[in-house]
Amino acid sequence: MDLDRLYSYHLGSNFMARRVVLTPFPTDPQLTTPDALGAAIRAARTASGLTLEEAALAVNVAKQTLGDLEAGKPSVGLGIALRVAKALGVSLFIAPAGKAGAIVQRIREARE
């Protein structure tokens, strides 16, 4: 089930709403650790108003796997991490190390 279908399902159903606590996006745009990637994914999920269970269902991963990813556990496979990031709208960029500083600066300026 993709995110659009999940939203449509919730809009048309009589389910008991669960409270989703918003988590802010990391301030550093460079995702250099599993913790940073997990924080960005959690922020995107909570900004979408999805519970952990709902997001796991939408991207077809186990709730435990998504929880581990959000917690920054490095045991989650790269393919799963990339699929979840894409589904939740977390963009990842690759840049040569020598140019990363300039790109990070541009991202910071764009956020202001």
MIFIMAR-303695 format. One record per atom (N, C-alpha, C): atom name; residue in three letters; x, y, z negated. Coordinates in nm, 2 decimals, padded with zeros to 4 digits, always signed. Atoms other than C-alpha are relative to their C-alpha. Example, Ala and Ser with C-alpha at 12.3 -4.5 7.8 and 13.67 -1.06 7.14 Angstrom:
2
+------+------+--------+--------+--------+
: name : resn :   east :  north :     up :
+------+------+--------+--------+--------+
:    N :  Ala : +00.09 : -00.12 : +00.00 :
:   CA :  Ala : +01.23 : -00.45 : -00.78 :
:    C :  Ala : +00.09 : +00.12 : +00.00 :
:    N :  Ser : -00.09 : -00.11 : +00.00 :
:   CA :  Ser : +01.37 : -00.11 : -00.71 :
:    C :  Ser : -00.08 : +00.11 : -00.08 :
+------+------+--------+--------+--------+
***
This chain:
112
+------+------+--------+--------+--------+
: name : resn :   east :  north :     up :
+------+------+--------+--------+--------+
:    N :  Met : +00.09 : -00.12 : +00.00 :
:   CA :  Met : +00.00 : +00.00 : +00.00 :
:    C :  Met : +00.09 : +00.12 : +00.00 :
:    N :  Asp : -00.08 : -00.12 : -00.01 :
:   CA :  Asp : +00.15 : +00.33 : +00.10 :
:    C :  Asp : -00.06 : +00.11 : -00.09 :
:    N :  Leu : +00.05 : -00.11 : +00.09 :
:   CA :  Leu : +00.12 : +00.66 : -00.10 :
:    C :  Leu : -00.13 : +00.06 : +00.04 :
:    N :  Asp : +00.12 : -00.06 : -00.05 :
:   CA :  Asp : -00.15 : +00.81 : +00.12 :
:    C :  Asp : -00.12 : -00.09 : -00.03 :
:    N :  Arg : +00.11 : +00.09 : +00.03 :
:   CA :  Arg : -00.37 : +00.50 : +00.08 :
:    C :  Arg : -00.02 : +00.00 : -00.15 :
:    N :  Leu : +00.01 : +00.00 : +00.14 :
:   CA :  Leu : -00.30 : +00.50 : -00.29 :
:    C :  Leu : -00.08 : +00.12 : -00.05 :
:    N :  Tyr : +00.08 : -00.12 : +00.04 :
:   CA :  Tyr : -00.42 : +00.86 : -00.32 :
:    C :  Tyr : -00.14 : -00.01 : +00.04 :
:    N :  Ser : +00.14 : +00.01 : -00.05 :
:   CA :  Ser : -00.73 : +00.79 : -00.11 :
:    C :  Ser : -00.08 : -00.10 : -00.09 :
:    N :  Tyr : +00.06 : +00.10 : +00.09 :
:   CA :  Tyr : -00.80 : +00.49 : -00.33 :
:    C :  Tyr : -00.05 : +00.07 : -00.13 :
:    N :  His : +00.02 : -00.07 : +00.13 :
:   CA :  His : -00.78 : +00.70 : -00.65 :
:    C :  His : -00.11 : +00.11 : +00.01 :
:    N :  Leu : +00.10 : -00.10 : -00.02 :
:   CA :  Leu : -00.99 : +00.98 : -00.51 :
:    C :  Leu : -00.14 : -00.06 : +00.01 :
:    N :  Gly : +00.13 : +00.06 : -00.02 :
:   CA :  Gly : -01.27 : +00.74 : -00.42 :
:    C :  Gly : -00.04 : -00.10 : -00.11 :
:    N :  Ser : +00.03 : +00.10 : +00.10 :
:   CA :  Ser : -01.26 : +00.52 : -00.73 :
:    C :  Ser : -00.04 : +00.06 : -00.14 :
:    N :  Asn : +00.03 : -00.04 : +00.14 :
:   CA :  Asn : -01.39 : +00.55 : -01.09 :
:    C :  Asn : +00.10 : -00.06 : -00.09 :
:    N :  Phe : -00.10 : +00.06 : +00.09 :
:   CA :  Phe : -01.07 : +00.47 : -01.27 :
:    C :  Phe : +00.02 : +00.10 : -00.11 :
:    N :  Met : -00.03 : -00.09 : +00.12 :
:   CA :  Met : -00.97 : +00.60 : -01.61 :
:    C :  Met : +00.14 : +00.06 : +00.03 :
:    N :  Ala : -00.13 : -00.07 : -00.03 :
:   CA :  Ala : -00.70 : +00.86 : -01.54 :
:    C :  Ala : +00.10 : -00.02 : -00.11 :
:    N :  Arg : -00.11 : +00.01 : +00.09 :
:   CA :  Arg : -00.37 : +00.81 : -01.70 :
:    C :  Arg : +00.08 : +00.13 : +00.00 :
:    N :  Arg : -00.08 : -00.12 : +00.00 :
:   CA :  Arg : -00.16 : +01.10 : -01.81 :
:    C :  Arg : +00.14 : -00.03 : +00.05 :
:    N :  Val : -00.14 : +00.01 : -00.05 :
:   CA :  Val : +00.16 : +01.14 : -01.62 :
:    C :  Val : +00.07 : +00.13 : -00.04 :
:    N :  Val : -00.08 : -00.11 : +00.05 :
:   CA :  Val : +00.42 : +01.36 : -01.79 :
:    C :  Val : +00.10 : +00.04 : +00.11 :
:    N :  Leu : -00.09 : -00.05 : -00.10 :
:   CA :  Leu : +00.60 : +01.58 : -01.54 :
:    C :  Leu : +00.14 : +00.00 : -00.05 :
:    N :  Thr : -00.15 : +00.00 : +00.02 :
:   CA :  Thr : +00.98 : +01.54 : -01.53 :
:    C :  Thr : +00.06 : +00.09 : +00.10 :
:    N :  Pro : -00.06 : -00.09 : -00.10 :
:   CA :  Pro : +01.18 : +01.82 : -01.38 :
:    C :  Pro : +00.11 : -00.07 : +00.08 :
:    N :  Phe : -00.10 : +00.05 : -00.09 :
:   CA :  Phe : +01.41 : +01.76 : -01.09 :
:    C :  Phe : +00.14 : +00.04 : -00.06 :
:    N :  Pro : -00.13 : -00.04 : +00.04 :
:   CA :  Pro : +01.78 : +01.75 : -01.17 :
:    C :  Pro : +00.05 : +00.13 : +00.06 :
:    N :  Thr : -00.04 : -00.13 : -00.05 :
:   CA :  Thr : +01.94 : +02.09 : -01.14 :
:    C :  Thr : +00.12 : -00.01 : +00.10 :
:    N :  Asp : -00.11 : +00.02 : -00.09 :
:   CA :  Asp : +02.25 : +01.96 : -00.96 :
:    C :  Asp : -00.05 : -00.08 : +00.12 :
:    N :  Pro : +00.05 : +00.07 : -00.12 :
:   CA :  Pro : +02.16 : +01.86 : -00.60 :
:    C :  Pro : +00.09 : -00.11 : +00.04 :
:    N :  Gln : -00.08 : +00.11 : -00.04 :
:   CA :  Gln : +02.45 : +01.62 : -00.58 :
:    C :  Gln : -00.04 : -00.12 : -00.09 :
:    N :  Leu : +00.04 : +00.12 : +00.08 :
:   CA :  Leu : +02.34 : +01.27 : -00.68 :
:    C :  Leu : +00.13 : -00.09 : +00.00 :
:    N :  Thr : -00.13 : +00.07 : +00.01 :
:   CA :  Thr : +02.67 : +01.12 : -00.79 :
:    C :  Thr : +00.00 : -00.12 : -00.09 :
:    N :  Thr : +00.01 : +00.11 : +00.10 :
:   CA :  Thr : +02.55 : +00.87 : -01.05 :
:    C :  Thr : -00.14 : -00.07 : +00.02 :
:    N :  Pro : +00.13 : +00.07 : +00.00 :
:   CA :  Pro : +02.27 : +00.61 : -01.08 :
:    C :  Pro : -00.10 : +00.08 : -00.09 :
:    N :  Asp : +00.09 : -00.08 : +00.08 :
:   CA :  Asp : +02.13 : +00.83 : -01.36 :
:    C :  Asp : -00.06 : +00.11 : +00.07 :
:    N :  Ala : +00.05 : -00.12 : -00.08 :
:   CA :  Ala : +02.10 : +01.13 : -01.13 :
:    C :  Ala : -00.10 : -00.04 : +00.10 :
:    N :  Leu : +00.10 : +00.05 : -00.10 :
:   CA :  Leu : +01.92 : +00.93 : -00.86 :
:    C :  Leu : -00.12 : -00.04 : -00.07 :
:    N :  Gly : +00.12 : +00.04 : +00.08 :
:   CA :  Gly : +01.69 : +00.78 : -01.12 :
:    C :  Gly : -00.08 : +00.12 : -00.05 :
:    N :  Ala : +00.07 : -00.12 : +00.05 :
:   CA :  Ala : +01.61 : +01.12 : -01.26 :
:    C :  Ala : -00.08 : +00.07 : +00.12 :
:    N :  Ala : +00.06 : -00.06 : -00.12 :
:   CA :  Ala : +01.53 : +01.25 : -00.91 :
:    C :  Ala : -00.12 : -00.08 : +00.04 :
:    N :  Ile : +00.12 : +00.08 : -00.04 :
:   CA :  Ile : +01.30 : +00.96 : -00.83 :
:    C :  Ile : -00.11 : +00.01 : -00.11 :
:    N :  Arg : +00.11 : -00.02 : +00.11 :
:   CA :  Arg : +01.12 : +00.99 : -01.17 :
:    C :  Arg : -00.07 : +00.14 : +00.02 :
:    N :  Ala : +00.06 : -00.14 : -00.02 :
:   CA :  Ala : +01.07 : +01.37 : -01.10 :
:    C :  Ala : -00.09 : +00.00 : +00.12 :
:    N :  Ala : +00.09 : +00.00 : -00.11 :
:   CA :  Ala : +00.93 : +01.30 : -00.76 :
:    C :  Ala : -00.13 : -00.08 : -00.03 :
:    N :  Arg : +00.11 : +00.08 : +00.03 :
:   CA :  Arg : +00.70 : +01.03 : -00.89 :
:    C :  Arg : -00.10 : +00.08 : -00.09 :
:    N :  Thr : +00.08 : -00.07 : +00.10 :
:   CA :  Thr : +00.57 : +01.24 : -01.18 :
:    C :  Thr : -00.06 : +00.13 : +00.07 :
:    N :  Ala : +00.05 : -00.12 : -00.07 :
:   CA :  Ala : +00.53 : +01.55 : -00.95 :
:    C :  Ala : -00.12 : -00.04 : +00.09 :
:    N :  Ser : +00.11 : +00.05 : -00.08 :
:   CA :  Ser : +00.30 : +01.33 : -00.74 :
:    C :  Ser : -00.12 : -00.05 : -00.08 :
:    N :  Gly : +00.11 : +00.04 : +00.09 :
:   CA :  Gly : +00.09 : +01.24 : -01.04 :
:    C :  Gly : -00.01 : -00.15 : -00.01 :
:    N :  Leu : +00.01 : +00.15 : +00.00 :
:   CA :  Leu : +00.17 : +00.87 : -01.01 :
:    C :  Leu : +00.06 : -00.06 : -00.13 :
:    N :  Thr : -00.06 : +00.07 : +00.11 :
:   CA :  Thr : +00.22 : +00.64 : -01.30 :
:    C :  Thr : +00.10 : -00.10 : +00.06 :
:    N :  Leu : -00.10 : +00.09 : -00.04 :
:   CA :  Leu : +00.50 : +00.39 : -01.29 :
:    C :  Leu : -00.06 : -00.12 : +00.08 :
:    N :  Glu : +00.07 : +00.11 : -00.06 :
:   CA :  Glu : +00.26 : +00.11 : -01.21 :
:    C :  Glu : -00.05 : +00.04 : +00.14 :
:    N :  Glu : +00.06 : -00.05 : -00.13 :
:   CA :  Glu : +00.09 : +00.31 : -00.92 :
:    C :  Glu : +00.11 : +00.01 : +00.10 :
:    N :  Ala : -00.11 : -00.02 : -00.10 :
:   CA :  Ala : +00.42 : +00.40 : -00.76 :
:    C :  Ala : +00.06 : -00.13 : +00.04 :
:    N :  Ala : -00.05 : +00.13 : -00.03 :
:   CA :  Ala : +00.55 : +00.05 : -00.79 :
:    C :  Ala : -00.08 : -00.08 : +00.10 :
:    N :  Leu : +00.10 : +00.07 : -00.09 :
:   CA :  Leu : +00.24 : -00.09 : -00.62 :
:    C :  Leu : +00.01 : +00.06 : +00.14 :
:    N :  Ala : +00.00 : -00.07 : -00.13 :
:   CA :  Ala : +00.26 : +00.18 : -00.34 :
:    C :  Ala : +00.13 : -00.04 : +00.08 :
:    N :  Val : -00.12 : +00.03 : -00.07 :
:   CA :  Val : +00.62 : +00.09 : -00.26 :
:    C :  Val : +00.04 : -00.14 : +00.00 :
:    N :  Asn : -00.02 : +00.15 : +00.00 :
:   CA :  Asn : +00.59 : -00.28 : -00.32 :
:    C :  Asn : +00.13 : -00.05 : -00.07 :
:    N :  Val : -00.10 : +00.05 : +00.08 :
:   CA :  Val : +00.84 : -00.32 : -00.59 :
:    C :  Val : -00.06 : -00.03 : -00.14 :
:    N :  Ala : +00.04 : +00.03 : +00.14 :
:   CA :  Ala : +00.81 : -00.46 : -00.94 :
:    C :  Ala : +00.01 : +00.12 : -00.09 :
:    N :  Lys : +00.00 : -00.11 : +00.09 :
:   CA :  Lys : +00.72 : -00.22 : -01.21 :
:    C :  Lys : +00.14 : +00.01 : -00.08 :
:    N :  Gln : -00.12 : +00.00 : +00.07 :
:   CA :  Gln : +01.03 : -00.33 : -01.40 :
:    C :  Gln : +00.12 : +00.05 : +00.09 :
:    N :  Thr : -00.10 : -00.05 : -00.10 :
:   CA :  Thr : +01.25 : -00.26 : -01.09 :
:    C :  Thr : +00.00 : +00.15 : +00.01 :
:    N :  Leu : +00.01 : -00.15 : -00.01 :
:   CA :  Leu : +01.12 : +00.09 : -01.05 :
:    C :  Leu : +00.04 : +00.06 : -00.14 :
:    N :  Gly : -00.04 : -00.05 : +00.13 :
:   CA :  Gly : +01.16 : +00.15 : -01.43 :
:    C :  Gly : +00.15 : +00.00 : -00.01 :
:    N :  Asp : -00.15 : +00.01 : +00.01 :
:   CA :  Asp : +01.52 : +00.03 : -01.41 :
:    C :  Asp : +00.07 : +00.10 : +00.09 :
:    N :  Leu : -00.05 : -00.10 : -00.09 :
:   CA :  Leu : +01.58 : +00.25 : -01.11 :
:    C :  Leu : +00.00 : +00.14 : -00.06 :
:    N :  Glu : +00.02 : -00.13 : +00.06 :
:   CA :  Glu : +01.44 : +00.56 : -01.29 :
:    C :  Glu : +00.09 : +00.01 : -00.12 :
:    N :  Ala : -00.09 : -00.01 : +00.12 :
:   CA :  Ala : +01.65 : +00.47 : -01.60 :
:    C :  Ala : +00.15 : +00.01 : +00.04 :
:    N :  Gly : -00.14 : -00.01 : -00.05 :
:   CA :  Gly : +01.97 : +00.48 : -01.38 :
:    C :  Gly : +00.08 : -00.13 : -00.01 :
:    N :  Lys : -00.07 : +00.13 : +00.01 :
:   CA :  Lys : +02.05 : +00.11 : -01.41 :
:    C :  Lys : +00.06 : -00.03 : +00.13 :
:    N :  Pro : -00.06 : +00.02 : -00.13 :
:   CA :  Pro : +02.30 : +00.03 : -01.14 :
:    C :  Pro : -00.03 : -00.14 : +00.06 :
:    N :  Ser : +00.03 : +00.14 : -00.05 :
:   CA :  Ser : +02.17 : -00.33 : -01.10 :
:    C :  Ser : -00.11 : +00.00 : +00.11 :
:    N :  Val : +00.10 : +00.00 : -00.10 :
:   CA :  Val : +01.89 : -00.21 : -00.87 :
:    C :  Val : +00.07 : +00.01 : +00.14 :
:    N :  Gly : -00.07 : +00.00 : -00.13 :
:   CA :  Gly : +01.99 : -00.28 : -00.51 :
:    C :  Gly : -00.02 : +00.13 : +00.08 :
:    N :  Leu : +00.00 : -00.12 : -00.08 :
:   CA :  Leu : +02.07 : +00.00 : -00.27 :
:    C :  Leu : -00.11 : +00.01 : +00.09 :
:    N :  Gly : +00.11 : +00.00 : -00.09 :
:   CA :  Gly : +01.81 : -00.10 : -00.02 :
:    C :  Gly : -00.13 : +00.04 : -00.07 :
:    N :  Ile : +00.13 : -00.04 : +00.07 :
:   CA :  Ile : +01.53 : -00.08 : -00.28 :
:    C :  Ile : +00.01 : +00.14 : -00.04 :
:    N :  Ala : -00.01 : -00.14 : +00.04 :
:   CA :  Ala : +01.66 : +00.25 : -00.41 :
:    C :  Ala : -00.02 : +00.09 : +00.11 :
:    N :  Leu : +00.03 : -00.09 : -00.12 :
:   CA :  Leu : +01.66 : +00.40 : -00.06 :
:    C :  Leu : -00.14 : +00.00 : +00.04 :
:    N :  Arg : +00.14 : +00.01 : -00.04 :
:   CA :  Arg : +01.32 : +00.27 : +00.01 :
:    C :  Arg : -00.09 : +00.08 : -00.09 :
:    N :  Val : +00.08 : -00.08 : +00.10 :
:   CA :  Val : +01.17 : +00.41 : -00.31 :
:    C :  Val : +00.02 : +00.15 : +00.02 :
:    N :  Ala : -00.03 : -00.14 : -00.02 :
:   CA :  Ala : +01.35 : +00.74 : -00.26 :
:    C :  Ala : -00.08 : +00.06 : +00.12 :
:    N :  Lys : +00.07 : -00.04 : -00.12 :
:   CA :  Lys : +01.21 : +00.77 : +00.09 :
:    C :  Lys : -00.15 : +00.01 : -00.02 :
:    N :  Ala : +00.14 : +00.00 : +00.02 :
:   CA :  Ala : +00.86 : +00.68 : -00.01 :
:    C :  Ala : -00.05 : +00.11 : -00.09 :
:    N :  Leu : +00.04 : -00.10 : +00.09 :
:   CA :  Leu : +00.85 : +00.93 : -00.29 :
:    C :  Leu : +00.05 : +00.14 : +00.04 :
:    N :  Gly : -00.04 : -00.13 : -00.05 :
:   CA :  Gly : +01.00 : +01.21 : -00.08 :
:    C :  Gly : +00.13 : +00.05 : -00.05 :
:    N :  Val : -00.13 : -00.04 : +00.05 :
:   CA :  Val : +01.35 : +01.22 : -00.23 :
:    C :  Val : +00.10 : -00.01 : +00.12 :
:    N :  Ser : -00.09 : -00.01 : -00.11 :
:   CA :  Ser : +01.59 : +01.33 : +00.04 :
:    C :  Ser : +00.15 : -00.03 : -00.05 :
:    N :  Leu : -00.14 : +00.02 : +00.03 :
:   CA :  Leu : +01.95 : +01.20 : +00.03 :
:    C :  Leu : +00.08 : +00.03 : +00.12 :
:    N :  Phe : -00.09 : -00.05 : -00.11 :
:   CA :  Phe : +02.23 : +01.35 : +00.24 :
:    C :  Phe : +00.14 : -00.06 : -00.02 :
:    N :  Ile : -00.14 : +00.05 : +00.01 :
:   CA :  Ile : +02.57 : +01.22 : +00.33 :
:    C :  Ile : +00.09 : +00.11 : +00.07 :
:    N :  Ala : -00.09 : -00.11 : -00.05 :
:   CA :  Ala : +02.85 : +01.47 : +00.38 :
:    C :  Ala : +00.15 : -00.04 : -00.03 :
:    N :  Pro : -00.14 : +00.02 : +00.03 :
:   CA :  Pro : +03.23 : +01.44 : +00.41 :
:    C :  Pro : +00.04 : +00.07 : -00.13 :
:    N :  Ala : -00.04 : -00.06 : +00.13 :
:   CA :  Ala : +03.39 : +01.51 : +00.07 :
:    C :  Ala : +00.05 : +00.15 : +00.01 :
:    N :  Gly : -00.05 : -00.13 : -00.02 :
:   CA :  Gly : +03.56 : +01.82 : +00.20 :
:    C :  Gly : -00.10 : +00.11 : +00.03 :
:    N :  Lys : +00.11 : -00.10 : -00.04 :
:   CA :  Lys : +03.23 : +01.98 : +00.31 :
:    C :  Lys : -00.11 : -00.01 : -00.10 :
:    N :  Ala : +00.11 : +00.02 : +00.09 :
:   CA :  Ala : +03.02 : +01.87 : +00.02 :
:    C :  Ala : -00.03 : +00.13 : -00.09 :
:    N :  Gly : +00.02 : -00.13 : +00.08 :
:   CA :  Gly : +03.08 : +02.19 : -00.19 :
:    C :  Gly : -00.08 : +00.10 : +00.07 :
:    N :  Ala : +00.07 : -00.11 : -00.08 :
:   CA :  Ala : +02.96 : +02.42 : +00.09 :
:    C :  Ala : -00.15 : -00.04 : +00.02 :
:    N :  Ile : +00.14 : +00.05 : -00.01 :
:   CA :  Ile : +02.65 : +02.20 : +00.14 :
:    C :  Ile : -00.08 : +00.02 : -00.13 :
:    N :  Val : +00.06 : -00.01 : +00.13 :
:   CA :  Val : +02.57 : +02.19 : -00.23 :
:    C :  Val : -00.03 : +00.15 : -00.02 :
:    N :  Gln : +00.03 : -00.14 : +00.02 :
:   CA :  Gln : +02.60 : +02.57 : -00.24 :
:    C :  Gln : -00.12 : +00.05 : +00.08 :
:    N :  Arg : +00.11 : -00.04 : -00.09 :
:   CA :  Arg : +02.36 : +02.61 : +00.05 :
:    C :  Arg : -00.13 : -00.05 : -00.06 :
:    N :  Ile : +00.12 : +00.06 : +00.07 :
:   CA :  Ile : +02.11 : +02.38 : -00.13 :
:    C :  Ile : -00.04 : +00.08 : -00.12 :
:    N :  Arg : +00.03 : -00.08 : +00.12 :
:   CA :  Arg : +02.14 : +02.58 : -00.45 :
:    C :  Arg : -00.06 : +00.13 : +00.04 :
:    N :  Glu : +00.05 : -00.13 : -00.05 :
:   CA :  Glu : +02.08 : +02.91 : -00.26 :
:    C :  Glu : -00.14 : -00.02 : +00.05 :
:    N :  Ala : +00.13 : +00.02 : -00.06 :
:   CA :  Ala : +01.78 : +02.76 : -00.08 :
:    C :  Ala : -00.11 : -00.02 : -00.11 :
:    N :  Arg : +00.09 : +00.03 : +00.11 :
:   CA :  Arg : +01.63 : +02.66 : -00.42 :
:    C :  Arg : -00.04 : +00.13 : -00.07 :
:    N :  Glu : +00.03 : -00.12 : +00.07 :
:   CA :  Glu : +01.64 : +03.02 : -00.55 :
:    C :  Glu : -00.11 : +00.08 : +00.06 :
+------+------+--------+--------+--------+
***
